[in-house]
Amino acid sequence: MMHVRRFVTLGLVFLAIALAARSASAQLIEKKTLSLAAAKKMAAAAEAEAAKNKWTMVIAVLDDGANLLYLERMDGAPLGSVEVAQGKARTAVRFRRPSKDLEDAIAKGRVAVLSLGNVTAIQGGLPVMMNGQAIGSIGVSGAMSDQDAQCAKAGLAALQE
């Protein structure tokens, strides 16, 4: 009788562990992320666009958590653009929209955008979107903001090739 009770108890323990493991795995989701290779490809395309136009830029590529994945500072690019490029990219990935959208909102009088915290509302940051989710971003700084955006668009377009 004692052996049967131990066997049943042990069986129930294993069943509980199996159910807990199944339940935990059912809660996990798969998501796409930018690889380092993809970040370098984006930066190379943005750099090529800048070089073609004789602009010196800083190019920042962030992951979906707004963490720096890759940073490139072209020779002669302003040192201050290091933080600005990252800020544009951070804004784009966190809000899942181009940083220009926030700049435009402020220009239209929606100054409440300024209270969002840690926002760089200047053109030149673009999110990398997949299935409605931001999986990363690119931010470019160093020239006029529309030129920064032109280089960021070139970087984003490189992912489609």
Summary of the structure (lengths in Angstrom):
residues: 161
radius of gyration: 23.1
end to end distance: 69.8
largest distance: 86.6
contacts: 528
relative contact order: 0.18
helix: 55%
strand: 17%
